[in-house]
């Protein structure tokens, strides 16, 4: 099975990061193909007032992540997707 795993990693590694890593490891060990997509909260460091407005809009509508994931899904043809990223 081909599984797209989308996850947003935190600036400081947290439990959710560990769980996603363990899930991906188990899927591969089971013989599945994992197609990872990651975003990082580090992207929020050193933002300007103008980029803060853009980031604020992105928290409501993550158009960049949505487009990236749509493109990745189109290219990789996963059977299923597992996401911890919020996008509408």
N, CA, C and O atoms as a CHARMM CRD file, in Angstrom:
* protein
*
  352
    1    1 UNK  N      0.84500  -1.17400   0.00000 PROA 1      0.00000
    2    1 UNK  CA     0.00000   0.00000   0.00000 PROA 1      0.00000
    3    1 UNK  C      0.89300   1.24100   0.00000 PROA 1      0.00000
    4    1 UNK  O      1.94400   1.25000   0.64100 PROA 1      0.00000
    5    2 UNK  N      0.48300   2.27100  -0.70800 PROA 2      0.00000
    6    2 UNK  CA     1.20300   3.54800  -0.76300 PROA 2      0.00000
    7    2 UNK  C      0.45700   4.54800   0.12100 PROA 2      0.00000
    8    2 UNK  O     -0.72100   4.83300  -0.10000 PROA 2      0.00000
    9    3 UNK  N      1.15800   5.07400   1.12100 PROA 3      0.00000
   10    3 UNK  CA     0.52300   5.94000   2.10500 PROA 3      0.00000
   11    3 UNK  C      1.23100   7.28600   2.14300 PROA 3      0.00000
   12    3 UNK  O      2.42800   7.35900   2.42100 PROA 3      0.00000
   13    4 UNK  N      0.49100   8.34600   1.86300 PROA 4      0.00000
   14    4 UNK  CA     1.01400   9.70200   1.97600 PROA 4      0.00000
   15    4 UNK  C      0.84000  10.13400   3.42900 PROA 4      0.00000
   16    4 UNK  O     -0.27600  10.14100   3.94900 PROA 4      0.00000
   17    5 UNK  N      1.93700  10.49300   4.07800 PROA 5      0.00000
   18    5 UNK  CA     1.89400  10.92900   5.47800 PROA 5      0.00000
   19    5 UNK  C      2.29300  12.40000   5.51900 PROA 5      0.00000
   20    5 UNK  O      3.43300  12.74900   5.21400 PROA 5      0.00000
   21    6 UNK  N      1.35400  13.25700   5.89600 PROA 6      0.00000
   22    6 UNK  CA     1.59100  14.70300   5.97100 PROA 6      0.00000
   23    6 UNK  C      1.64200  15.10400   7.44100 PROA 6      0.00000
   24    6 UNK  O      0.73300  14.80900   8.21700 PROA 6      0.00000
   25    7 UNK  N      2.74000  15.79200   7.80700 PROA 7      0.00000
   26    7 UNK  CA     2.91500  16.16100   9.21500 PROA 7      0.00000
   27    7 UNK  C      3.60200  17.50500   9.33100 PROA 7      0.00000
   28    7 UNK  O      4.47900  17.83600   8.53300 PROA 7      0.00000
   29    8 UNK  N      3.20300  18.27500  10.32400 PROA 8      0.00000
   30    8 UNK  CA     3.83800  19.54200  10.66800 PROA 8      0.00000
   31    8 UNK  C      4.68700  19.31700  11.90900 PROA 8      0.00000
   32    8 UNK  O      4.15500  19.05200  12.98700 PROA 8      0.00000
   33    9 UNK  N      6.00400  19.42100  11.76400 PROA 9      0.00000
   34    9 UNK  CA     6.91700  19.21800  12.88600 PROA 9      0.00000
   35    9 UNK  C      7.02900  20.49200  13.70600 PROA 9      0.00000
   36    9 UNK  O      7.00500  21.59800  13.16600 PROA 9      0.00000
   37   10 UNK  N      7.15000  20.32500  15.00400 PROA 10     0.00000
   38   10 UNK  CA     7.22600  21.45300  15.92200 PROA 10     0.00000
   39   10 UNK  C      8.65900  21.96100  16.06200 PROA 10     0.00000
   40   10 UNK  O      9.60600  21.24700  15.73000 PROA 10     0.00000
   41   11 UNK  N      8.82200  23.18400  16.55000 PROA 11     0.00000
   42   11 UNK  CA    10.15000  23.75000  16.76000 PROA 11     0.00000
   43   11 UNK  C     10.91700  22.93200  17.79800 PROA 11     0.00000
   44   11 UNK  O     12.13000  22.75600  17.68400 PROA 11     0.00000
   45   12 UNK  N     10.21500  22.44400  18.79200 PROA 12     0.00000
   46   12 UNK  CA    10.81100  21.53400  19.76300 PROA 12     0.00000
   47   12 UNK  C     10.08800  20.20500  19.62100 PROA 12     0.00000
   48   12 UNK  O      8.86300  20.13200  19.71500 PROA 12     0.00000
   49   13 UNK  N     10.87400  19.14900  19.39200 PROA 13     0.00000
   50   13 UNK  CA    10.27700  17.83400  19.16700 PROA 13     0.00000
   51   13 UNK  C      9.29600  17.50400  20.29100 PROA 13     0.00000
   52   13 UNK  O      9.60800  17.63700  21.47400 PROA 13     0.00000
   53   14 UNK  N      8.10800  17.07200  19.88900 PROA 14     0.00000
   54   14 UNK  CA     7.05000  16.78000  20.84400 PROA 14     0.00000
   55   14 UNK  C      6.52700  15.36500  20.62800 PROA 14     0.00000
   56   14 UNK  O      6.99100  14.65100  19.73900 PROA 14     0.00000
   57   15 UNK  N      5.56800  14.97000  21.44000 PROA 15     0.00000
   58   15 UNK  CA     5.01600  13.61800  21.36100 PROA 15     0.00000
   59   15 UNK  C      4.41600  13.29000  20.01000 PROA 15     0.00000
   60   15 UNK  O      4.55900  12.17200  19.51600 PROA 15     0.00000
   61   16 UNK  N      3.74300  14.26300  19.41100 PROA 16     0.00000
   62   16 UNK  CA     3.13200  14.03100  18.10200 PROA 16     0.00000
   63   16 UNK  C      4.19000  13.70800  17.05000 PROA 16     0.00000
   64   16 UNK  O      3.98000  12.84400  16.19900 PROA 16     0.00000
   65   17 UNK  N      5.32900  14.40500  17.10800 PROA 17     0.00000
   66   17 UNK  CA     6.42800  14.12500  16.18100 PROA 17     0.00000
   67   17 UNK  C      6.91600  12.68300  16.34300 PROA 17     0.00000
   68   17 UNK  O      7.15500  11.98800  15.35500 PROA 17     0.00000
   69   18 UNK  N      7.06000  12.24000  17.59400 PROA 18     0.00000
   70   18 UNK  CA     7.52500  10.88100  17.86800 PROA 18     0.00000
   71   18 UNK  C      6.51800   9.84300  17.38000 PROA 18     0.00000
   72   18 UNK  O      6.90600   8.80400  16.84400 PROA 18     0.00000
   73   19 UNK  N      5.24000  10.11800  17.56300 PROA 19     0.00000
   74   19 UNK  CA     4.20400   9.17600  17.12900 PROA 19     0.00000
   75   19 UNK  C      4.19700   9.04600  15.60400 PROA 19     0.00000
   76   19 UNK  O      4.10900   7.93700  15.07700 PROA 19     0.00000
   77   20 UNK  N      4.28900  10.16500  14.90300 PROA 20     0.00000
   78   20 UNK  CA     4.29400  10.11700  13.43700 PROA 20     0.00000
   79   20 UNK  C      5.51300   9.35600  12.93600 PROA 20     0.00000
   80   20 UNK  O      5.40200   8.55000  12.01200 PROA 20     0.00000
   81   21 UNK  N      6.68000   9.60200  13.53700 PROA 21     0.00000
   82   21 UNK  CA     7.89900   8.88500  13.14200 PROA 21     0.00000
   83   21 UNK  C      7.74300   7.38100  13.38300 PROA 21     0.00000
   84   21 UNK  O      8.14100   6.57100  12.54600 PROA 21     0.00000
   85   22 UNK  N      7.16700   7.01300  14.52500 PROA 22     0.00000
   86   22 UNK  CA     6.95100   5.59900  14.84200 PROA 22     0.00000
   87   22 UNK  C      5.95000   4.96700  13.87400 PROA 22     0.00000
   88   22 UNK  O      6.13900   3.83200  13.43700 PROA 22     0.00000
   89   23 UNK  N      4.89400   5.69600  13.54400 PROA 23     0.00000
   90   23 UNK  CA     3.89800   5.17600  12.58900 PROA 23     0.00000
   91   23 UNK  C      4.53600   4.92300  11.22200 PROA 23     0.00000
   92   23 UNK  O      4.31100   3.88300  10.60200 PROA 23     0.00000
   93   24 UNK  N      5.34100   5.89900  10.75900 PROA 24     0.00000
   94   24 UNK  CA     5.98400   5.72400   9.45600 PROA 24     0.00000
   95   24 UNK  C      6.94400   4.53500   9.47800 PROA 24     0.00000
   96   24 UNK  O      7.01300   3.77100   8.51500 PROA 24     0.00000
   97   25 UNK  N      7.68000   4.38200  10.56900 PROA 25     0.00000
   98   25 UNK  CA     8.59500   3.25500  10.70700 PROA 25     0.00000
   99   25 UNK  C      7.83300   1.92900  10.65400 PROA 25     0.00000
  100   25 UNK  O      8.25700   0.99700   9.97100 PROA 25     0.00000
  101   26 UNK  N      6.71900   1.84400  11.36800 PROA 26     0.00000
  102   26 UNK  CA     5.92200   0.61600  11.37500 PROA 26     0.00000
  103   26 UNK  C      5.31900   0.31500  10.00300 PROA 26     0.00000
  104   26 UNK  O      5.26500  -0.84400   9.59000 PROA 26     0.00000
  105   27 UNK  N      4.87400   1.33800   9.30600 PROA 27     0.00000
  106   27 UNK  CA     4.31500   1.13400   7.97300 PROA 27     0.00000
  107   27 UNK  C      5.36000   0.55800   7.02100 PROA 27     0.00000
  108   27 UNK  O      5.08200  -0.37900   6.27300 PROA 27     0.00000
  109   28 UNK  N      6.57100   1.13100   7.05800 PROA 28     0.00000
  110   28 UNK  CA     7.65600   0.63200   6.20800 PROA 28     0.00000
  111   28 UNK  C      8.02300  -0.79600   6.60300 PROA 28     0.00000
  112   28 UNK  O      8.24100  -1.64200   5.73500 PROA 28     0.00000
  113   29 UNK  N      8.09400  -1.07100   7.91000 PROA 29     0.00000
  114   29 UNK  CA     8.41100  -2.41500   8.39800 PROA 29     0.00000
  115   29 UNK  C      7.36000  -3.42600   7.94200 PROA 29     0.00000
  116   29 UNK  O      7.66100  -4.60500   7.75600 PROA 29     0.00000
  117   30 UNK  N      6.13100  -2.95600   7.76600 PROA 30     0.00000
  118   30 UNK  CA     5.03400  -3.81700   7.32300 PROA 30     0.00000
  119   30 UNK  C      5.07900  -4.04500   5.81000 PROA 30     0.00000
  120   30 UNK  O      4.35100  -4.88800   5.28700 PROA 30     0.00000
  121   31 UNK  N      5.92200  -3.30200   5.11500 PROA 31     0.00000
  122   31 UNK  CA     6.05200  -3.45600   3.66800 PROA 31     0.00000
  123   31 UNK  C      5.34100  -2.38800   2.86200 PROA 31     0.00000
  124   31 UNK  O      5.30000  -2.45800   1.63400 PROA 31     0.00000
  125   32 UNK  N      4.78000  -1.40000   3.54300 PROA 32     0.00000
  126   32 UNK  CA     4.10100  -0.31800   2.84600 PROA 32     0.00000
  127   32 UNK  C      5.12000   0.71600   2.36400 PROA 32     0.00000
  128   32 UNK  O      6.23800   0.78900   2.87300 PROA 32     0.00000
  129   33 UNK  N      4.71900   1.50200   1.38500 PROA 33     0.00000
  130   33 UNK  CA     5.53400   2.60700   0.89400 PROA 33     0.00000
  131   33 UNK  C      5.00800   3.88900   1.51200 PROA 33     0.00000
  132   33 UNK  O      3.83100   4.21600   1.36500 PROA 33     0.00000
  133   34 UNK  N      5.87500   4.61400   2.20200 PROA 34     0.00000
  134   34 UNK  CA     5.49400   5.87300   2.83700 PROA 34     0.00000
  135   34 UNK  C      5.97700   7.02700   1.96600 PROA 34     0.00000
  136   34 UNK  O      7.14600   7.08800   1.58500 PROA 34     0.00000
  137   35 UNK  N      5.06400   7.93200   1.66000 PROA 35     0.00000
  138   35 UNK  CA     5.36100   9.14200   0.89700 PROA 35     0.00000
  139   35 UNK  C      5.22000  10.30200   1.88500 PROA 35     0.00000
  140   35 UNK  O      4.10100  10.72000   2.18100 PROA 35     0.00000
  141   36 UNK  N      6.33900  10.83000   2.40000 PROA 36     0.00000
  142   36 UNK  CA     6.26100  11.85700   3.43400 PROA 36     0.00000
  143   36 UNK  C      6.07800  13.26500   2.86400 PROA 36     0.00000
  144   36 UNK  O      6.62300  13.60400   1.81400 PROA 36     0.00000
  145   37 UNK  N      5.30700  14.06400   3.57400 PROA 37     0.00000
  146   37 UNK  CA     5.20400  15.49600   3.31700 PROA 37     0.00000
  147   37 UNK  C      5.32800  16.17000   4.67000 PROA 37     0.00000
  148   37 UNK  O      4.55100  15.88100   5.58000 PROA 37     0.00000
  149   38 UNK  N      6.28900  17.05700   4.81300 PROA 38     0.00000
  150   38 UNK  CA     6.50200  17.72000   6.09800 PROA 38     0.00000
  151   38 UNK  C      6.54400  19.22100   5.94400 PROA 38     0.00000
  152   38 UNK  O      7.07400  19.75600   4.97000 PROA 38     0.00000
  153   39 UNK  N      5.97900  19.88100   6.91800 PROA 39     0.00000
  154   39 UNK  CA     6.14400  21.31700   7.11200 PROA 39     0.00000
  155   39 UNK  C      6.75900  21.46800   8.49500 PROA 39     0.00000
  156   39 UNK  O      6.68600  20.55400   9.31700 PROA 39     0.00000
  157   40 UNK  N      7.35300  22.59700   8.74500 PROA 40     0.00000
  158   40 UNK  CA     8.05600  22.82300  10.00100 PROA 40     0.00000
  159   40 UNK  C      7.62300  24.15100  10.61000 PROA 40     0.00000
  160   40 UNK  O      7.54600  25.16300   9.91300 PROA 40     0.00000
  161   41 UNK  N      7.34200  24.14600  11.90100 PROA 41     0.00000
  162   41 UNK  CA     6.97400  25.38400  12.58200 PROA 41     0.00000
  163   41 UNK  C      8.11100  26.39100  12.57300 PROA 41     0.00000
  164   41 UNK  O      7.88600  27.57100  12.84400 PROA 41     0.00000
  165   42 UNK  N      9.33400  25.95000  12.26600 PROA 42     0.00000
  166   42 UNK  CA    10.46600  26.87400  12.15100 PROA 42     0.00000
  167   42 UNK  C     10.20800  27.92900  11.08900 PROA 42     0.00000
  168   42 UNK  O     10.82200  28.99600  11.10800 PROA 42     0.00000
  169   43 UNK  N      9.30400  27.63700  10.16300 PROA 43     0.00000
  170   43 UNK  CA     8.96100  28.60100   9.12000 PROA 43     0.00000
  171   43 UNK  C      8.38400  29.88200   9.72900 PROA 43     0.00000
  172   43 UNK  O      8.33400  30.91500   9.06200 PROA 43     0.00000
  173   44 UNK  N      7.94800  29.82000  10.98600 PROA 44     0.00000
  174   44 UNK  CA     7.32500  30.97000  11.64000 PROA 44     0.00000
  175   44 UNK  C      8.33000  31.87400  12.34700 PROA 44     0.00000
  176   44 UNK  O      7.95500  32.92300  12.87200 PROA 44     0.00000
  177   45 UNK  N      9.58400  31.48300  12.36600 PROA 45     0.00000
  178   45 UNK  CA    10.61300  32.31000  13.01100 PROA 45     0.00000
  179   45 UNK  C     10.98300  33.48300  12.11500 PROA 45     0.00000
  180   45 UNK  O     10.89300  33.40100  10.89000 PROA 45     0.00000
  181   46 UNK  N     11.39500  34.56200  12.74100 PROA 46     0.00000
  182   46 UNK  CA    11.89500  35.74200  12.02400 PROA 46     0.00000
  183   46 UNK  C     10.92500  36.27200  10.97700 PROA 46     0.00000
  184   46 UNK  O     11.31600  36.55100   9.84400 PROA 46     0.00000
  185   47 UNK  N      9.67000  36.40900  11.35700 PROA 47     0.00000
  186   47 UNK  CA     8.69600  36.93500  10.40200 PROA 47     0.00000
  187   47 UNK  C      8.56400  38.44500  10.55400 PROA 47     0.00000
  188   47 UNK  O      8.73300  38.98600  11.64700 PROA 47     0.00000
  189   48 UNK  N      8.26800  39.10400   9.47100 PROA 48     0.00000
  190   48 UNK  CA     8.05400  40.54800   9.46100 PROA 48     0.00000
  191   48 UNK  C      6.57100  40.82400   9.70000 PROA 48     0.00000
  192   48 UNK  O      5.76300  39.90000   9.61300 PROA 48     0.00000
  193   49 UNK  N      6.19300  42.06200   9.99600 PROA 49     0.00000
  194   49 UNK  CA     4.76200  42.35500  10.17500 PROA 49     0.00000
  195   49 UNK  C      3.92500  41.96200   8.95700 PROA 49     0.00000
  196   49 UNK  O      2.81500  41.45200   9.11500 PROA 49     0.00000
  197   50 UNK  N      4.43700  42.19000   7.75100 PROA 50     0.00000
  198   50 UNK  CA     3.68600  41.81300   6.55500 PROA 50     0.00000
  199   50 UNK  C      3.56300  40.29400   6.43500 PROA 50     0.00000
  200   50 UNK  O      2.48700  39.78300   6.12500 PROA 50     0.00000
  201   51 UNK  N      4.65200  39.57600   6.67600 PROA 51     0.00000
  202   51 UNK  CA     4.57100  38.12600   6.58300 PROA 51     0.00000
  203   51 UNK  C      3.72900  37.55200   7.72100 PROA 51     0.00000
  204   51 UNK  O      3.16500  36.46600   7.58200 PROA 51     0.00000
  205   52 UNK  N      3.63700  38.27200   8.85300 PROA 52     0.00000
  206   52 UNK  CA     2.78200  37.82100   9.95500 PROA 52     0.00000
  207   52 UNK  C      1.32000  37.80400   9.50900 PROA 52     0.00000
  208   52 UNK  O      0.56300  36.90800   9.88100 PROA 52     0.00000
  209   53 UNK  N      0.93500  38.78300   8.72500 PROA 53     0.00000
  210   53 UNK  CA    -0.43000  38.81900   8.19100 PROA 53     0.00000
  211   53 UNK  C     -0.66300  37.62100   7.27400 PROA 53     0.00000
  212   53 UNK  O     -1.69800  36.95900   7.35400 PROA 53     0.00000
  213   54 UNK  N      0.30200  37.35100   6.41000 PROA 54     0.00000
  214   54 UNK  CA     0.19700  36.20200   5.50800 PROA 54     0.00000
  215   54 UNK  C      0.11800  34.90300   6.29500 PROA 54     0.00000
  216   54 UNK  O     -0.70600  34.04000   5.99300 PROA 54     0.00000
  217   55 UNK  N      0.97700  34.76200   7.30800 PROA 55     0.00000
  218   55 UNK  CA     0.95500  33.54700   8.13500 PROA 55     0.00000
  219   55 UNK  C     -0.37100  33.41000   8.87000 PROA 55     0.00000
  220   55 UNK  O     -0.87900  32.30200   9.04300 PROA 55     0.00000
  221   56 UNK  N     -0.92900  34.53000   9.30100 PROA 56     0.00000
  222   56 UNK  CA    -2.23600  34.49800   9.95600 PROA 56     0.00000
  223   56 UNK  C     -3.31100  33.95400   9.04300 PROA 56     0.00000
  224   56 UNK  O     -4.13500  33.14000   9.45900 PROA 56     0.00000
  225   57 UNK  N     -3.30700  34.39900   7.80300 PROA 57     0.00000
  226   57 UNK  CA    -4.25900  33.88200   6.81000 PROA 57     0.00000
  227   57 UNK  C     -4.01000  32.39200   6.58200 PROA 57     0.00000
  228   57 UNK  O     -4.95600  31.61500   6.45200 PROA 57     0.00000
  229   58 UNK  N     -2.72900  31.99300   6.53300 PROA 58     0.00000
  230   58 UNK  CA    -2.39200  30.58500   6.32000 PROA 58     0.00000
  231   58 UNK  C     -2.89000  29.68300   7.44300 PROA 58     0.00000
  232   58 UNK  O     -3.14400  28.50000   7.21500 PROA 58     0.00000
  233   59 UNK  N     -3.03500  30.22500   8.66100 PROA 59     0.00000
  234   59 UNK  CA    -3.54200  29.38200   9.74500 PROA 59     0.00000
  235   59 UNK  C     -5.01500  29.04800   9.54700 PROA 59     0.00000
  236   59 UNK  O     -5.50700  28.04800  10.07000 PROA 59     0.00000
  237   60 UNK  N     -5.70800  29.88000   8.79600 PROA 60     0.00000
  238   60 UNK  CA    -7.12000  29.62500   8.50200 PROA 60     0.00000
  239   60 UNK  C     -7.25300  28.82100   7.21000 PROA 60     0.00000
  240   60 UNK  O     -8.06100  27.89500   7.13000 PROA 60     0.00000
  241   61 UNK  N     -6.46600  29.17300   6.20900 PROA 61     0.00000
  242   61 UNK  CA    -6.53600  28.48800   4.92100 PROA 61     0.00000
  243   61 UNK  C     -5.11600  28.20300   4.46000 PROA 61     0.00000
  244   61 UNK  O     -4.44100  29.10000   3.95400 PROA 61     0.00000
  245   62 UNK  N     -4.65800  26.98600   4.62300 PROA 62     0.00000
  246   62 UNK  CA    -3.27900  26.60700   4.30300 PROA 62     0.00000
  247   62 UNK  C     -3.15800  26.28400   2.81600 PROA 62     0.00000
  248   62 UNK  O     -2.95500  25.13100   2.43500 PROA 62     0.00000
  249   63 UNK  N     -3.28400  27.31000   1.98700 PROA 63     0.00000
  250   63 UNK  CA    -3.29600  27.08700   0.54400 PROA 63     0.00000
  251   63 UNK  C     -1.97800  26.50500   0.04400 PROA 63     0.00000
  252   63 UNK  O     -1.98300  25.68700  -0.87600 PROA 63     0.00000
  253   64 UNK  N     -0.84700  26.91000   0.62800 PROA 64     0.00000
  254   64 UNK  CA     0.44300  26.36300   0.20200 PROA 64     0.00000
  255   64 UNK  C      0.52900  24.86700   0.45600 PROA 64     0.00000
  256   64 UNK  O      0.93500  24.10500  -0.42200 PROA 64     0.00000
  257   65 UNK  N      0.14800  24.44700   1.65400 PROA 65     0.00000
  258   65 UNK  CA     0.16300  23.01700   1.98400 PROA 65     0.00000
  259   65 UNK  C     -0.83600  22.25200   1.13300 PROA 65     0.00000
  260   65 UNK  O     -0.54200  21.15500   0.65900 PROA 65     0.00000
  261   66 UNK  N     -2.01300  22.82500   0.93700 PROA 66     0.00000
  262   66 UNK  CA    -3.03500  22.16300   0.12100 PROA 66     0.00000
  263   66 UNK  C     -2.53400  21.92800  -1.29900 PROA 66     0.00000
  264   66 UNK  O     -2.72000  20.84700  -1.85800 PROA 66     0.00000
  265   67 UNK  N     -1.90100  22.93900  -1.87900 PROA 67     0.00000
  266   67 UNK  CA    -1.37300  22.80700  -3.24700 PROA 67     0.00000
  267   67 UNK  C     -0.22000  21.81600  -3.29200 PROA 67     0.00000
  268   67 UNK  O     -0.14600  20.99400  -4.20500 PROA 67     0.00000
  269   68 UNK  N      0.68300  21.88500  -2.31300 PROA 68     0.00000
  270   68 UNK  CA     1.80400  20.93900  -2.27100 PROA 68     0.00000
  271   68 UNK  C      1.31900  19.50300  -2.16800 PROA 68     0.00000
  272   68 UNK  O      1.80200  18.62400  -2.88200 PROA 68     0.00000
  273   69 UNK  N      0.36800  19.27100  -1.28500 PROA 69     0.00000
  274   69 UNK  CA    -0.13700  17.91200  -1.07900 PROA 69     0.00000
  275   69 UNK  C     -0.90500  17.42900  -2.30400 PROA 69     0.00000
  276   69 UNK  O     -0.79000  16.26300  -2.68400 PROA 69     0.00000
  277   70 UNK  N     -1.67800  18.30100  -2.92000 PROA 70     0.00000
  278   70 UNK  CA    -2.40300  17.91100  -4.14400 PROA 70     0.00000
  279   70 UNK  C     -1.42000  17.50800  -5.24000 PROA 70     0.00000
  280   70 UNK  O     -1.63000  16.51500  -5.93600 PROA 70     0.00000
  281   71 UNK  N     -0.34100  18.28600  -5.38900 PROA 71     0.00000
  282   71 UNK  CA     0.67300  17.97500  -6.39600 PROA 71     0.00000
  283   71 UNK  C      1.37400  16.64600  -6.06500 PROA 71     0.00000
  284   71 UNK  O      1.56200  15.80600  -6.94500 PROA 71     0.00000
  285   72 UNK  N      1.75200  16.46500  -4.80700 PROA 72     0.00000
  286   72 UNK  CA     2.41400  15.23500  -4.38500 PROA 72     0.00000
  287   72 UNK  C      1.50600  14.02500  -4.58100 PROA 72     0.00000
  288   72 UNK  O      1.95800  12.97300  -5.03200 PROA 72     0.00000
  289   73 UNK  N      0.23800  14.17300  -4.24700 PROA 73     0.00000
  290   73 UNK  CA    -0.71800  13.06800  -4.43000 PROA 73     0.00000
  291   73 UNK  C     -0.89800  12.74500  -5.90700 PROA 73     0.00000
  292   73 UNK  O     -0.99400  11.57500  -6.28000 PROA 73     0.00000
  293   74 UNK  N     -0.94300  13.76100  -6.73800 PROA 74     0.00000
  294   74 UNK  CA    -1.09200  13.55200  -8.18400 PROA 74     0.00000
  295   74 UNK  C      0.11400  12.81000  -8.74600 PROA 74     0.00000
  296   74 UNK  O     -0.03400  11.93300  -9.59800 PROA 74     0.00000
  297   75 UNK  N      1.30300  13.15800  -8.27300 PROA 75     0.00000
  298   75 UNK  CA     2.53400  12.53800  -8.77100 PROA 75     0.00000
  299   75 UNK  C      2.74800  11.13400  -8.21900 PROA 75     0.00000
  300   75 UNK  O      3.17700  10.24200  -8.95100 PROA 75     0.00000
  301   76 UNK  N      2.45300  10.92700  -6.93700 PROA 76     0.00000
  302   76 UNK  CA     2.79400   9.66300  -6.28000 PROA 76     0.00000
  303   76 UNK  C      1.65800   8.64500  -6.23400 PROA 76     0.00000
  304   76 UNK  O      1.89600   7.46300  -5.98200 PROA 76     0.00000
  305   77 UNK  N      0.43400   9.09100  -6.47400 PROA 77     0.00000
  306   77 UNK  CA    -0.73700   8.20400  -6.51000 PROA 77     0.00000
  307   77 UNK  C     -0.86300   7.31900  -5.26100 PROA 77     0.00000
  308   77 UNK  O     -0.87600   6.09400  -5.37900 PROA 77     0.00000
  309   78 UNK  N     -0.95700   7.92600  -4.06300 PROA 78     0.00000
  310   78 UNK  CA    -1.09400   7.11100  -2.85600 PROA 78     0.00000
  311   78 UNK  C     -2.46700   6.43400  -2.79500 PROA 78     0.00000
  312   78 UNK  O     -3.43800   6.90600  -3.38600 PROA 78     0.00000
  313   79 UNK  N     -2.51800   5.32800  -2.07100 PROA 79     0.00000
  314   79 UNK  CA    -3.79500   4.63700  -1.84400 PROA 79     0.00000
  315   79 UNK  C     -4.59800   5.33700  -0.75300 PROA 79     0.00000
  316   79 UNK  O     -5.82900   5.32300  -0.76200 PROA 79     0.00000
  317   80 UNK  N     -3.88000   5.95000   0.18500 PROA 80     0.00000
  318   80 UNK  CA    -4.52800   6.59800   1.31700 PROA 80     0.00000
  319   80 UNK  C     -3.59000   7.69200   1.85000 PROA 80     0.00000
  320   80 UNK  O     -2.38500   7.66700   1.59700 PROA 80     0.00000
  321   81 UNK  N     -4.15400   8.63900   2.58000 PROA 81     0.00000
  322   81 UNK  CA    -3.34700   9.70500   3.18500 PROA 81     0.00000
  323   81 UNK  C     -3.65500   9.79200   4.67500 PROA 81     0.00000
  324   81 UNK  O     -4.79400   9.62400   5.11000 PROA 81     0.00000
  325   82 UNK  N     -2.61100  10.05900   5.43300 PROA 82     0.00000
  326   82 UNK  CA    -2.73100  10.28600   6.86900 PROA 82     0.00000
  327   82 UNK  C     -2.13400  11.65200   7.13100 PROA 82     0.00000
  328   82 UNK  O     -0.97300  11.88900   6.79500 PROA 82     0.00000
  329   83 UNK  N     -2.90200  12.56100   7.72400 PROA 83     0.00000
  330   83 UNK  CA    -2.43400  13.93100   7.88100 PROA 83     0.00000
  331   83 UNK  C     -2.59400  14.43000   9.30300 PROA 83     0.00000
  332   83 UNK  O     -3.61900  14.20100   9.94600 PROA 83     0.00000
  333   84 UNK  N     -1.55400  15.12300   9.79100 PROA 84     0.00000
  334   84 UNK  CA    -1.66100  15.84900  11.04800 PROA 84     0.00000
  335   84 UNK  C     -1.61700  17.34000  10.77100 PROA 84     0.00000
  336   84 UNK  O     -1.59700  18.14400  11.70300 PROA 84     0.00000
  337   85 UNK  N     -1.60200  17.72100   9.48700 PROA 85     0.00000
  338   85 UNK  CA    -1.60000  19.12400   9.09100 PROA 85     0.00000
  339   85 UNK  C     -3.03700  19.56200   8.90100 PROA 85     0.00000
  340   85 UNK  O     -3.83500  18.85600   8.28500 PROA 85     0.00000
  341   86 UNK  N     -3.36500  20.73100   9.43400 PROA 86     0.00000
  342   86 UNK  CA    -4.70900  21.25700   9.26000 PROA 86     0.00000
  343   86 UNK  C     -4.76600  22.05100   7.96700 PROA 86     0.00000
  344   86 UNK  O     -4.08000  23.06000   7.80800 PROA 86     0.00000
  345   87 UNK  N     -5.57500  21.58900   7.07200 PROA 87     0.00000
  346   87 UNK  CA    -5.82500  22.34200   5.85000 PROA 87     0.00000
  347   87 UNK  C     -7.26600  22.09100   5.46100 PROA 87     0.00000
  348   87 UNK  O     -7.79400  21.00300   5.69100 PROA 87     0.00000
  349   88 UNK  N     -7.90800  23.09300   4.87200 PROA 88     0.00000
  350   88 UNK  CA    -9.33100  22.98700   4.55000 PROA 88     0.00000
  351   88 UNK  C     -9.53900  22.62300   3.11100 PROA 88     0.00000
  352   88 UNK  O    -10.67900  22.49100   2.66600 PROA 88     0.00000
